[in-house]
Amino acid sequence: MSHLGPNFKLDLRVAMRRIRASPGISCLIVFLLALGIALNSTVFALVHALILRPLPVQNPSGLYILTQDILNLGSRSEQPFSVLEALQKHGASFAQVAGYAELDTACRTPVGPARVRAHVVTGNFFSILGTTPLLGRMLTPQDDVEGSAELPVVLSYPFWRSHFGSDPSVIGRSVTISQHSFTVVGVLREHDNGIQVETTPDLRVPLRAVLSMSTDPEENSYRKLDFIPFVRLKPGVSPAAARDEAFSLLDSTLAEETRKSGEPAYWRERPLRPDSLETGLSLLRPKLKSGLLLLMSGVAALLLIICANAGGLLLASSYARRGEIAVRLALGATGRRILAQLLTESLLLTGLGCIAGLALALFATPLLARALPPLRDLTASTLTVSLDLRPSPPVLALSMLLCLLAALLAALPAAIQSAGVDLHTALRSIRTTRRQHLRWALVVFQAALCTLLLGGAGLLTATLRNLRTLQPGFDAARIVTFTLDPSMAGYSDDQSGVLRAQLLQAVRRLPGVRAAGFSSRGLMRGTGIKTTVAPAGKRAPRSEFLNTSLNSISEGYFDALGLKLLAGRDYLPSDVNAKLPQPVVVNQVFARRFFPGEDPIGKLFGTGVEVVAKPEKRIVGVVSDAKYRSLREPVPPTLYGFSPVALKTGGSFVLHVRTHGAPEEIIGPVRSTLARLEPRLPFYEIHTLRAEVDDSLWAERVLAWLSSAFGIAAMALVLMGIYATLAFAVAQSRREVGIRIALGAQSLDILWLLSARPLLFVIAGAILGAASFLAASPFFRSLVYGLPAVNPTAITVSILLVCNASAAATWIAVRAALSTAPAAVLREE
């Protein structure tokens, strides 16, 4: 900026006077740039938090998690405690090995009972991460010593804030977890999520606490739980060497367990790999990564369009001052001095826009976390969101870089035009028509970006429409789901079964209830239970592992969901204690896959991998197909197990109530019914099934809305740019047009003269944008549904929209030239 010289303060005062003299165009430039900077900074904050930001722990690049890829299940890291113990004792490649297991339990707090997520952590969990507490202390290996006087618990920051009112005196207080007393010994810092990015458990407890927390005999010891192990490699150890040693320990440990139990270990032969934990574990990253990168590209394109428009406005403003520039040159000003003045004005305007954009981004970024959908794990439990979207140095650095680039891009056209100005050129430009190649290049650029954005918006909007019009197979419009966990009140399995039966019968008697039933898993929650099935006498190869979805249900479930019985019969009360083979109901996909071309009623099948399936189950009914986890997922083969009393789901179950009228009207009566049966127990989740379906489309809906908004904004900006450019060109050509009319030119001749070039530039830009859209089509494949990523319709419609809108803007701008009076122009001369 040295060329601004010692006159910078004077130039700044003059620039401020110029801005006050033309508030309309100045406010427009500031608003456009603020919008572009705010959108880019906000979206990048989300991209940085979910994809790029290193885990906020000590030396995150040295942390690795041991992961296996399981067919039909995906990546998993859970291993028996014996594997974690073997890694800790015998792993020569690892400086430290820690792990945690997940448990859902009940906790009584000052605000009442709550169902919470607890992590059972090894004693070195916090030391391997280098975590320091906000209050109190962390858990240590001494807390795992049997016979200690107290059971310690560490609270997460969100749980401390919501259930204890951020009370700093919470340390040392007792809380009741699963009917046992625990002592609060520490509170974590905000966004201290362990190795997770956007979620956090409510509580962390030592290994020995499992005995006091679990009501299931199969999970009453930490040795019976599956743990997620993660390691810190020793200096000089490669991930490949660590992988080989970890897999060897895994294989030998599971082989020993198989020898003792006689049951095969399905995970034993799966390849093991150490995945870097530098950016942490994220539930949202796999789902949103492609969409976020696409969104980042969209807002970057929008910022470029905004810069092009701002540059065009500044260019027009500088050209309109050509008379003033001529006078200054005549009085002795140099071209360098004129350039400094114009550049100062441009940078002041763009600087104000950037400052406003940064302020808007700082305000909007924290709101993103509140807009996230409900996050669930593999058990469909709702998790606590703790995503850190606070401004970080990389986000602020990118925002400042964007501001600098936006300022330069917006100010550059006017600066280039003024750079070579001299007295002769300035005086001549007052009376001649000049070709503005730079402005038309900006039009081409804007039209190309607008076509690209509109094409993407069309694809994503069509995807959302396709998913919304899908028939899920159940009556989503009339169903409410109520999720309850009787263990929150200390219920045993038998007591839970009695409560379920009482609640189900009482709800069915309520006015307006059409049907009711419960299941172990809710629908449209992104997860579910799977098993491996094969016809009796046949083997399910390892490639068929987890080939069938499973849901445990009560009587009346099919009526509650609106599923149709297509063959055979529904469950009967006598099926509860039926001997092998157990009667089961399956869906159409199951019948077609395992018994193609046959009558499925009476067919026998069993479960297991690479074993001869025993005749354990007999099909007694076939029901219509229905979506299970999401609308995108093809309807899976589904087995409905009949478990009306004891559901093995950690005590929780989902009650489905189908109504005659509006489903929201039944929520109050069902709540009152449960309060009469058990005042201590609240439903911890209540949703209409329509809302659950909509939540499952959160990513598609946000991408469609934002891409459409970007497309519409881009269209408006392009129209503004084309209109301003053409109006400027018409003003430049006023003398030429007047002379042509005086010589006998017709209106159509003038219309063609002024509109042919801009429309050709727009068409060229639209074609360039279509080519860019085709080149980017691979990025759309994972996002679209029901249509090809290379979509001729989307491309054609985008081109037509850009061209037609540009033609309308051209006509509006040219109308003024058609009424030009030759006499008036000649008098001006």
C-alpha positions in Angstrom: 0.0 0.0 0.0 3.1 2.2 -0.2 1.7 3.8 -3.4 -1.0 5.5 -1.4 1.9 7.7 -0.1 1.7 10.4 2.5 -1.6 11.6 1.2 -3.5 8.6 2.5 -5.3 10.5 5.2 -6.4 13.1 2.7 -7.5 10.3 0.3 -9.4 8.7 3.2 -11.3 11.9 4.0 -12.2 12.4 0.3 -13.3 8.8 0.1 -15.6 9.2 3.1 -17.1 12.3 1.5 -17.7 10.4 -1.8 -19.4 7.6 0.1 -21.7 10.0 1.9 -22.5 11.7 -1.5 -23.7 8.4 -3.0 -25.2 6.4 -0.1 -27.3 4.1 -2.3 -24.6 2.5 -4.3 -22.2 2.5 -1.2 -24.8 0.7 1.0 -25.4 -1.8 -1.8 -21.7 -2.7 -2.1 -21.3 -3.0 1.7 -24.4 -5.2 2.0 -23.3 -7.5 -0.9 -19.8 -8.0 0.5 -21.1 -8.5 4.1 -23.4 -11.2 2.9 -20.7 -13.0 1.0 -18.1 -12.8 3.8 -20.7 -13.9 6.4 -21.9 -16.9 4.4 -18.3 -18.1 3.7 -17.1 -17.6 7.2 -20.1 -19.4 8.7 -19.9 -22.4 6.5 -16.2 -22.7 6.8 -16.6 -22.6 10.6 -18.8 -25.7 10.3 -16.4 -27.4 7.8 -13.4 -26.7 10.1 -15.2 -27.9 13.2 -16.4 -31.2 11.6 -13.6 -32.0 9.1 -10.4 -30.0 9.6 -10.0 -29.1 13.3 -7.5 -31.2 15.2 -8.8 -32.8 18.3 -8.3 -30.4 21.3 -6.1 -32.9 23.3 -2.4 -33.3 23.9 -0.6 -34.2 20.7 -3.6 -35.5 18.7 -1.5 -36.6 15.8 -0.1 -39.5 17.9 -3.5 -40.9 18.7 -5.0 -43.8 16.8 -8.2 -45.9 17.1 -8.4 -49.5 16.1 -11.1 -50.1 13.5 -12.5 -53.0 11.6 -14.7 -52.9 8.5 -17.7 -55.2 8.9 -19.8 -56.2 5.9 -23.4 -54.8 6.1 -22.4 -52.9 9.3 -19.6 -50.6 8.4 -16.7 -49.5 10.6 -16.7 -50.7 14.2 -14.2 -50.2 17.0 -15.9 -52.1 19.8 -13.8 -55.0 21.2 -14.2 -57.2 24.3 -12.4 -56.0 27.4 -10.0 -58.9 27.1 -8.7 -57.4 23.8 -8.2 -54.0 25.4 -6.5 -55.7 28.3 -4.2 -57.6 26.0 -3.2 -54.4 24.2 -2.4 -52.7 27.5 -0.3 -55.5 28.8 1.4 -56.9 25.7 1.4 -54.1 23.1 5.0 -53.2 22.5 4.1 -50.6 19.9 2.0 -48.5 22.1 3.0 -45.9 24.6 -0.5 -45.9 26.2 -3.7 -47.8 25.6 -7.1 -46.5 26.9 -10.7 -47.2 26.2 -14.3 -46.7 27.1 -17.6 -48.5 27.0 -21.0 -46.9 26.6 -24.0 -47.4 28.9 -27.4 -45.8 29.1 -28.6 -45.4 32.7 -30.9 -43.4 35.0 -29.7 -40.5 37.0 -31.6 -38.4 39.6 -30.5 -34.7 39.5 -31.9 -31.5 41.1 -34.2 -31.1 38.0 -35.6 -34.6 38.3 -34.9 -38.1 36.8 -33.1 -38.3 33.5 -31.9 -41.0 31.1 -28.2 -40.3 30.6 -25.3 -41.7 28.5 -22.4 -42.8 30.7 -18.9 -43.7 29.5 -17.1 -46.4 31.6 -13.5 -45.3 31.1 -10.2 -46.9 32.0 -8.1 -45.2 34.7 -5.7 -43.7 32.2 -8.5 -42.3 29.9 -7.9 -38.6 30.8 -4.1 -38.8 31.2 -3.6 -40.2 27.6 -5.6 -37.2 26.3 -4.0 -34.7 28.7 -7.4 -33.5 29.8 -7.6 -31.0 32.7 -10.9 -30.3 34.6 -12.9 -27.2 34.9 -13.7 -28.1 38.5 -12.4 -30.8 40.8 -10.3 -33.6 39.4 -10.2 -36.3 36.7 -10.6 -40.1 37.2 -7.4 -42.0 37.8 -6.3 -45.6 38.0 -6.8 -45.5 41.8 -10.5 -45.1 41.2 -10.7 -48.6 39.7 -9.4 -50.2 42.9 -12.0 -52.4 44.4 -13.3 -51.6 47.9 -12.8 -47.8 47.6 -15.1 -45.9 49.9 -16.9 -43.9 47.1 -18.0 -44.3 43.6 -16.7 -41.2 41.7 -18.3 -39.6 38.7 -17.1 -36.8 36.3 -19.8 -34.6 34.8 -19.7 -33.2 31.3 -20.1 -29.4 30.9 -23.5 -29.6 29.2 -24.9 -31.9 31.9 -23.5 -29.8 34.7 -25.0 -26.7 33.1 -28.5 -28.1 32.4 -29.0 -30.3 35.5 -27.0 -28.5 38.1 -27.4 -24.9 36.9 -23.6 -24.4 36.5 -23.2 -24.6 40.3 -19.5 -24.5 41.2 -20.2 -26.1 44.6 -21.3 -29.4 42.9 -17.9 -31.0 43.7 -18.4 -33.5 46.6 -22.2 -33.7 46.1 -23.9 -37.1 45.8 -26.0 -38.0 42.8 -28.1 -41.2 42.4 -27.2 -43.2 39.3 -29.1 -46.4 38.7 -30.3 -46.4 42.4 -26.7 -46.1 43.7 -25.0 -43.1 45.2 -22.0 -41.6 43.4 -19.9 -38.6 44.3 -19.2 -35.8 41.9 -15.4 -35.4 41.8 -15.0 -33.3 38.6 -16.5 -31.2 35.8 -15.1 -31.2 32.4 -14.4 -28.0 30.4 -16.8 -27.0 27.7 -16.4 -29.0 24.4 -14.1 -31.4 26.1 -15.6 -34.4 24.4 -12.8 -37.0 24.7 -12.1 -38.4 21.3 -15.5 -37.4 19.9 -16.1 -34.2 17.8 -19.8 -33.1 18.2 -21.2 -35.3 21.0 -20.3 -36.0 24.6 -21.5 -38.4 27.2 -23.2 -36.9 30.2 -21.2 -38.8 32.8 -17.8 -40.7 33.0 -17.4 -43.3 35.6 -14.6 -45.8 36.5 -14.6 -49.5 35.5 -15.8 -50.8 38.9 -18.9 -48.7 38.7 -20.5 -51.1 36.2 -21.5 -53.5 38.9 -23.6 -50.7 40.5 -25.1 -49.3 37.3 -26.2 -52.3 35.2 -29.5 -54.2 35.9 -28.7 -56.7 33.2 -26.8 -59.8 34.5 -25.1 -60.1 31.1 -23.6 -56.6 31.6 -22.9 -56.4 35.4 -19.2 -56.4 35.1 -16.9 -54.2 32.9 -15.3 -57.5 31.7 -18.6 -58.3 30.0 -18.8 -55.0 28.1 -17.4 -54.1 24.7 -14.9 -51.3 24.8 -13.6 -48.8 22.2 -9.8 -48.9 22.5 -7.5 -46.1 21.3 -3.8 -45.9 21.5 -0.8 -43.5 21.5 2.0 -44.9 19.4 5.6 -45.0 20.7 8.0 -42.7 18.9 9.3 -44.3 15.7 6.5 -46.9 15.4 4.7 -46.9 12.1 0.9 -47.4 11.9 1.6 -50.5 9.8 3.7 -52.1 12.5 1.1 -51.1 15.1 -1.6 -52.7 12.9 0.2 -56.0 12.6 0.8 -56.3 16.4 -2.7 -55.2 17.3 -4.2 -57.7 14.9 -2.0 -60.5 16.3 -3.1 -59.7 19.8 -6.7 -59.5 18.7 -6.5 -62.9 17.0 -4.9 -64.7 19.8 -7.2 -63.2 22.5 -10.4 -64.0 20.6 -9.1 -67.5 19.8 -8.7 -68.1 23.5 -12.2 -66.8 24.2 -13.6 -69.0 21.4 -11.9 -72.0 23.0 -13.4 -71.3 26.4 -16.9 -70.4 25.3 -17.3 -72.6 22.3 -18.9 -69.7 20.4 -17.3 -68.3 17.2 -15.9 -64.7 17.4 -17.3 -63.0 14.3 -14.8 -60.1 14.5 -11.7 -62.3 14.8 -10.8 -62.6 11.1 -11.7 -59.0 10.1 -8.7 -56.8 9.1 -7.8 -54.3 11.8 -6.4 -50.9 11.0 -5.3 -48.0 13.2 -7.2 -44.9 12.1 -5.8 -41.5 13.0 -7.7 -39.6 15.7 -6.1 -36.3 14.8 -9.5 -34.9 13.9 -11.5 -37.1 16.2 -14.5 -39.4 15.8 -17.6 -37.8 14.2 -21.1 -39.1 13.5 -21.9 -36.2 11.2 -18.7 -36.2 9.2 -19.4 -39.3 7.1 -23.0 -38.1 6.4 -22.2 -34.4 5.7 -18.7 -34.3 4.3 -19.6 -34.3 0.7 -22.5 -32.0 1.2 -20.4 -29.5 3.3 -17.7 -29.4 0.7 -20.3 -28.8 -2.0 -21.9 -26.1 0.2 -18.5 -24.5 0.7 -18.0 -24.5 -3.1 -21.4 -22.9 -3.5 -20.8 -20.0 -1.1 -17.4 -19.4 -2.6 -19.0 -19.2 -6.0 -21.6 -16.8 -4.6 -18.8 -14.6 -3.1 -17.1 -14.5 -6.5 -20.3 -13.3 -8.1 -20.7 -10.7 -5.4 -17.2 -9.5 -5.9 -17.8 -9.3 -9.6 -20.9 -7.2 -9.0 -19.2 -5.0 -6.5 -16.3 -4.6 -8.9 -18.8 -3.7 -11.7 -20.5 -1.1 -9.6 -17.2 0.5 -8.6 -16.1 0.4 -12.2 -19.3 2.2 -13.3 -18.8 4.7 -10.5 -15.2 5.4 -11.6 -16.3 5.8 -15.3 -19.1 8.2 -14.4 -16.4 10.4 -12.9 -14.3 10.6 -16.1 -15.1 14.4 -16.3 -13.8 14.9 -12.8 -10.7 12.9 -13.6 -10.1 15.0 -16.7 -10.3 18.2 -14.7 -7.9 16.8 -12.1 -5.4 15.8 -14.8 -5.7 19.2 -16.4 -4.9 20.8 -13.1 -1.7 18.7 -12.8 -2.7 15.5 -11.0 -0.8 12.4 -12.0 -2.3 9.1 -13.0 -0.6 7.5 -10.0 -2.4 10.1 -7.7 -5.7 9.5 -9.4 -5.2 5.7 -8.9 -4.4 6.1 -5.2 -7.6 8.1 -4.7 -9.9 5.6 -6.5 -8.2 2.7 -4.8 -8.7 4.2 -1.4 -12.4 4.7 -2.0 -12.8 1.2 -3.3 -10.9 -0.4 -0.3 -12.8 1.7 2.2 -16.1 0.4 0.8 -15.0 -3.2 0.6 -13.4 -2.9 4.0 -16.7 -1.8 5.6 -18.4 -4.7 3.9 -15.9 -7.2 5.2 -16.1 -5.8 8.8 -19.9 -6.1 8.7 -19.6 -9.6 7.2 -17.3 -10.8 10.0 -19.6 -9.3 12.7 -22.6 -11.1 11.1 -20.6 -14.4 10.9 -19.7 -14.2 14.6 -23.4 -13.7 15.4 -24.6 -16.5 13.1 -22.0 -19.2 13.8 -23.2 -20.3 17.3 -26.7 -20.7 16.0 -25.6 -23.6 13.7 -25.2 -26.0 16.6 -28.8 -25.4 17.6 -29.9 -26.2 14.0 -28.3 -29.6 14.0 -30.7 -32.6 13.9 -31.0 -35.1 16.8 -27.9 -37.2 16.8 -28.2 -41.0 17.6 -25.8 -43.8 18.1 -26.2 -47.5 17.0 -28.7 -48.1 19.8 -30.8 -45.2 18.5 -30.2 -43.3 21.8 -30.2 -39.5 21.5 -26.8 -38.0 22.2 -25.8 -34.7 23.7 -24.6 -32.3 21.1 -21.4 -30.4 22.0 -20.0 -29.0 18.8 -17.4 -26.3 19.2 -18.2 -23.6 16.7 -16.4 -20.8 18.5 -14.1 -18.6 16.3 -10.7 -20.3 16.0 -7.5 -19.0 14.6 -7.9 -20.9 11.2 -11.4 -19.6 10.8 -10.5 -16.1 11.6 -7.4 -16.3 9.4 -9.6 -17.6 6.5 -12.1 -14.9 7.1 -9.5 -12.2 7.0 -8.0 -13.7 3.8 -11.5 -13.7 2.3 -11.9 -10.1 3.2 -8.6 -9.2 1.6 -9.4 -11.1 -1.6 -12.9 -9.7 -1.7 -11.5 -6.2 -1.3 -8.9 -6.7 -4.0 -11.3 -8.5 -6.5 -14.0 -5.8 -6.0 -11.5 -2.9 -6.3 -9.4 -4.4 -9.1 -11.6 -3.6 -12.1 -11.8 0.1 -11.3 -8.1 0.2 -10.5 -7.2 -1.4 -13.8 -9.4 1.0 -15.7 -7.8 4.0 -14.0 -4.2 2.7 -14.0 -3.4 3.9 -17.5 -5.4 7.1 -17.4 -3.9 10.3 -19.0 -5.2 13.7 -19.9 -5.8 12.9 -23.6 -7.7 9.7 -22.8 -9.7 11.3 -20.1 -10.8 14.2 -22.2 -11.6 12.0 -25.2 -13.6 9.5 -23.1 -16.1 12.2 -22.3 -17.2 12.4 -25.9 -16.6 8.8 -27.2 -18.0 5.4 -26.7 -15.5 3.0 -25.1 -15.6 -0.8 -25.3 -15.7 -2.3 -21.8 -14.2 -5.7 -22.3 -13.5 -6.1 -18.6 -17.2 -5.6 -17.7 -18.4 -8.1 -20.2 -15.9 -10.6 -19.0 -17.4 -10.2 -15.5 -20.9 -10.9 -17.1 -19.5 -14.2 -18.6 -18.1 -15.2 -15.3 -21.3 -14.4 -13.3 -23.5 -16.3 -15.8 -21.2 -19.3 -15.6 -21.3 -19.4 -11.8 -25.0 -18.9 -11.7 -25.6 -21.7 -14.1 -23.4 -24.0 -12.0 -25.3 -23.1 -8.8 -28.7 -23.4 -10.3 -27.8 -26.8 -11.7 -26.7 -28.1 -8.3 -29.8 -26.6 -6.7 -32.0 -28.3 -9.2 -30.4 -31.7 -8.4 -30.6 -31.3 -4.7 -34.2 -30.0 -4.7 -35.2 -32.9 -7.0 -33.6 -35.3 -4.6 -35.5 -33.9 -1.6 -38.7 -34.1 -3.6 -38.1 -37.7 -4.6 -37.4 -38.7 -1.0 -40.5 -36.8 0.3 -42.8 -38.5 -2.2 -41.6 -42.0 -1.3 -44.1 -44.2 0.4 -42.4 -45.4 3.5 -44.8 -48.3 3.9 -46.3 -47.0 7.2 -48.9 -44.4 8.1 -46.5 -41.6 9.1 -49.2 -39.0 9.2 -51.2 -40.5 12.1 -48.6 -42.0 14.4 -46.9 -40.7 17.6 -43.9 -42.5 19.2 -43.3 -42.4 23.0 -39.9 -43.7 24.3 -39.7 -44.9 27.9 -37.1 -46.6 30.0 -38.5 -48.2 33.1 -35.0 -48.8 34.5 -35.0 -45.0 35.3 -37.3 -45.9 38.3 -35.3 -49.1 39.2 -37.6 -51.5 37.5 -36.5 -55.1 37.0 -37.2 -56.9 33.7 -40.4 -58.5 35.1 -41.6 -55.2 36.5 -40.9 -53.5 33.2 -43.0 -56.2 31.4 -45.9 -55.6 33.7 -45.7 -51.8 33.2 -45.6 -52.2 29.4 -48.6 -54.4 29.4 -50.6 -52.0 31.6 -49.6 -49.0 29.6 -50.5 -50.6 26.3 -53.9 -51.7 27.4 -54.6 -48.3 29.0 -53.5 -46.4 25.9 -55.7 -48.5 23.6 -58.8 -47.5 25.6 -58.1 -43.8 25.1 -60.6 -41.9 22.8 -59.1 -41.2 19.4 -56.6 -44.1 19.5 -56.9 -46.4 16.5 -54.2 -48.9 17.4 -51.1 -49.2 19.7 -48.1 -51.4 19.9 -44.5 -51.2 21.0 -41.1 -52.2 19.6 -37.5 -52.4 20.7 -36.4 -49.9 18.0 -38.1 -46.8 16.5 -38.2 -46.2 12.8 -36.3 -43.6 10.8 -33.7 -43.1 13.4 -30.7 -44.1 11.2 -30.0 -47.4 13.0 -31.5 -50.7 13.9 -30.7 -54.3 14.8 -29.4 -56.8 12.3 -28.9 -60.6 12.3 -27.8 -63.3 9.9 -30.4 -65.6 8.4 -30.4 -68.7 6.2 -33.0 -71.3 5.2 -32.9 -74.4 7.4 -30.3 -76.8 6.3 -28.3 -74.1 4.4 -25.2 -72.0 5.3 -25.1 -68.3 5.3 -21.6 -67.4 3.9 -19.5 -64.7 5.5 -20.5 -62.4 2.6 -24.1 -62.6 3.9 -23.2 -61.5 7.4 -25.9 -59.3 9.0 -28.2 -59.8 6.0 -31.5 -59.2 7.8 -32.9 -56.4 10.0 -34.6 -57.4 13.2 -37.2 -55.6 15.4 -38.8 -57.1 18.6 -42.5 -56.1 18.7 -45.7 -56.6 20.7 -49.1 -57.6 19.5 -50.9 -54.8 17.7 -47.6 -53.4 16.3 -48.6 -54.0 12.6 -51.9 -52.3 13.1 -50.2 -49.4 14.9 -47.9 -48.9 11.9 -50.5 -49.4 9.3 -48.7 -52.5 7.8 -50.9 -54.9 5.9 -51.0 -58.7 6.5 -50.5 -60.2 3.1 -50.3 -63.9 3.9 -50.7 -66.1 6.9 -51.6 -64.7 10.3 -50.5 -62.1 12.9 -49.0 -63.0 16.2 -51.3 -64.7 18.8 -51.0 -64.5 22.6 -50.2 -68.3 22.6 -47.0 -67.5 20.6 -45.4 -66.1 23.7 -44.3 -69.5 25.0 -44.2 -71.4 21.7 -41.5 -74.1 21.5 -39.1 -74.4 18.6 -39.5 -73.6 15.8 -40.7 -70.2 17.0 -43.5 -68.6 14.9 -42.4 -65.4 13.3 -43.7 -62.8 10.9 -41.5 -61.4 8.0 -41.8 -58.8 5.3 -42.1 -59.3 1.5 -38.5 -58.6 0.8 -37.5 -61.3 3.3 -39.8 -63.9 1.7 -38.6 -63.0 -1.8 -34.9 -63.2 -0.9 -34.8 -66.4 1.1 -37.7 -68.3 -0.5 -38.0 -67.0 -4.1 -40.9 -68.3 -6.1 -42.2 -70.3 -3.1 -45.0 -69.9 -0.6 -43.2 -68.6 2.5 -45.8 -69.7 5.0 -44.5 -72.6 7.0 -40.9 -72.2 5.8 -38.2 -72.9 8.4 -35.0 -70.9 8.8 -32.2 -70.3 11.4 -29.5 -67.8 12.3 -25.7 -67.9 12.2 -22.8 -67.4 9.9 -21.0 -70.3 8.1 -23.0 -72.9 10.1 -25.8 -75.1 8.9 -28.9 -73.2 9.9 -31.2 -75.1 12.3 -35.0 -75.0 12.0 -35.3 -72.4 14.8 -38.0 -70.3 13.3 -41.2 -70.9 11.2 -42.8 -68.2 9.1 -46.5 -67.8 10.0 -47.2 -64.5 8.4 -46.0 -62.0 5.8 -46.6 -58.2 6.1 -46.1 -55.4 3.7 -42.7 -53.8 3.2 -41.7 -50.7 5.2 -38.6 -48.5 5.5 -36.6 -49.0 8.6 -33.6 -46.8 9.2 -34.0 -44.1 6.5 -35.9 -43.2 3.3 -32.7 -43.6 1.3 -32.1 -47.2 2.5 -33.8 -49.9 0.3 -36.3 -51.8 2.2 -34.3 -54.5 4.0 -35.3 -58.1 4.7 -37.0 -57.7 8.0 -37.8 -60.2 10.7 -40.3 -59.2 13.4 -39.7 -61.0 16.7 -42.6 -61.4 19.1 -41.5 -60.2 22.6 -44.5 -58.7 24.3 -43.1 -58.8 27.9 -39.3 -58.6 28.0 -37.4 -56.6 25.3 -33.7 -56.9 25.6 -33.0 -53.2 25.0 -31.5 -52.0 28.2 -35.0 -51.4 29.6 -36.2 -48.9 27.0 -39.0 -49.4 24.4 -40.9 -47.3 21.8 -44.7 -47.1 22.1 -46.4 -46.4 18.7 -49.9 -44.9 18.9 -51.9 -44.6 15.7 -54.8 -42.1 15.9 -58.0 -41.3 14.0 -57.3 -37.5 14.1 -54.3 -35.2 14.4 -51.6 -37.2 16.2 -50.5 -34.3 18.3 -53.8 -34.4 20.1 -53.1 -37.7 21.8 -49.8 -36.7 23.4 -51.3 -35.2 26.5 -53.7 -38.1 27.2 -50.9 -40.7 26.8 -48.7 -38.7 29.2 -51.4 -38.5 31.7 -52.0 -42.3 31.4 -48.3 -43.0 32.2 -48.4 -40.5 35.1 -51.3 -42.4 36.7 -49.5 -45.7 36.3 -46.0 -44.5 37.4 -45.6 -40.8 38.5 -41.8 -41.2 38.7 -41.3 -42.1 35.0 -41.5 -39.6 32.2 -41.3 -40.3 28.5 -37.9 -39.1 27.5 -38.7 -38.8 23.8 -42.0 -38.0 22.1 -42.2 -37.5 18.4 -44.8 -37.7 15.6 -43.5 -40.3 13.1 -43.9 -37.6 10.4 -41.4 -35.5 12.4 -39.0 -38.4 12.6 -39.2 -38.9 8.8 -38.5 -35.2 8.3 -35.6 -35.3 10.7 -34.1 -38.2 8.8 -34.1 -35.9 5.7 -32.3 -33.1 7.6 -29.1 -33.1 5.5 -31.0 -33.3 2.2 -33.4 -30.6 3.3 -30.7 -28.2 4.4 -28.7 -28.7 1.3 -31.7 -28.2 -0.9 -32.8 -25.1 0.9 -29.3 -23.6 1.0 -28.5 -24.5 -2.6 -31.8 -23.0 -3.8 -31.2 -19.9 -1.8 -27.7 -19.6 -3.3 -29.1 -20.2 -6.7 -31.8 -17.5 -6.3 -29.3 -15.1 -4.8 -26.9 -15.8 -7.7 -29.7 -15.2 -10.2 -30.6 -11.9 -8.6 -26.9 -10.9 -8.5 -26.4 -11.8 -12.1 -29.5 -9.9 -13.2 -28.2 -6.9 -11.2 -24.8 -7.2 -12.8 -26.2 -7.6 -16.4 -28.6 -4.7 -15.9 -26.0 -2.5 -14.5 -23.5 -3.4 -17.2 -26.0 -2.9 -20.0 -27.4 0.3 -18.6 -23.8 1.5 -18.3 -23.2 0.5 -21.9 -26.4 2.2 -23.1 -25.3 5.4 -21.3 -22.0 5.2 -23.1 -23.7 4.6 -26.4 -26.3 7.3 -26.0 -24.5 9.6 -28.5 -24.0 6.8 -31.0 -27.6 5.7 -30.7 -28.9 9.3 -31.2 -26.8 9.7 -34.3 -28.0 6.3 -35.7 -31.6 7.3 -35.1 -31.1 10.6 -36.8 -29.7 8.7 -39.8 -32.9 6.6 -40.0 -32.1 3.5 -37.8 -35.3 1.6 -36.7 -36.1 0.5 -33.1 -35.4 -3.2 -33.9 -32.0 -2.2 -35.3 -31.1 -0.4 -32.1 -32.5 -3.3 -30.0 -30.3 -5.7 -31.8 -27.3 -3.5 -31.7 -27.5 -3.1 -27.9 -28.7 -6.6 -26.9 -26.9 -9.0 -29.2 -23.5 -8.7 -27.5 -24.7 -9.0 -23.9 -26.9 -12.0 -24.8 -24.0 -13.7 -26.6 -21.8 -13.2 -23.5 -24.5 -14.6 -21.3 -25.0 -17.6 -23.5 -21.2 -18.2 -23.5 -21.2 -17.9 -19.7 -24.1 -20.4 -19.4 -22.4 -22.9 -21.6 -19.2 -22.5 -19.6 -21.2 -23.1 -16.4 -22.9 -26.2 -17.9 -19.4 -27.6 -18.7 -18.3 -26.9 -15.1 -21.5 -28.6 -13.9 -20.7 -31.7 -16.0 -17.1 -31.8 -14.6 -18.5 -31.5 -11.0 -21.1 -34.3 -11.5 -19.0 -37.0 -9.7 -19.3 -34.9 -6.5 -23.1 -35.1 -6.7 -23.4 -38.9 -7.0 -23.4 -39.5 -3.2 -26.0 -36.7 -2.7 -28.7 -37.4 -5.3 -31.5 -40.0 -5.1 -33.7 -41.3 -7.8 -32.0 -39.4 -10.7 -28.6 -39.4 -12.4 -25.8 -37.0 -11.3 -25.2 -36.1 -15.0 -28.7 -34.7 -15.5 -29.5 -33.1 -18.9 -32.8 -31.7 -17.5 -31.1 -29.8 -14.7 -28.4 -28.4 -17.1 -31.0 -27.3 -19.7 -33.3 -25.7 -17.2 -30.4 -23.8 -15.6 -29.2 -22.5 -19.0 -32.8 -21.4 -19.9 -33.3 -19.7 -16.6 -30.1 -17.7 -16.9 -30.7 -16.8 -20.6 -34.4 -15.8 -20.2 -33.7 -13.8 -17.0 -30.8 -12.1 -18.8 -33.0 -11.3 -21.8 -35.5 -9.7 -19.5 -32.8 -7.6 -17.8 -31.5 -6.7 -21.2 -34.9 -5.5 -22.4 -35.4 -3.3 -19.3 -32.0 -1.7 -19.8 -32.4 -1.1 -23.5 -35.9 0.5 -23.3 -34.3 3.8 -22.3 -32.1 3.8 -25.5 -35.1 3.3 -27.8 -36.7 6.6 -26.6 -33.5 8.6 -27.3 -34.2 11.9 -29.0 -31.5 12.7 -31.6 -32.1 16.5 -31.2 -31.4 16.2 -27.4 -28.1 14.3 -28.1 -27.0 16.8 -30.7 -27.8 19.8 -28.4 -25.6 18.1 -25.8 -22.8 18.1 -28.3 
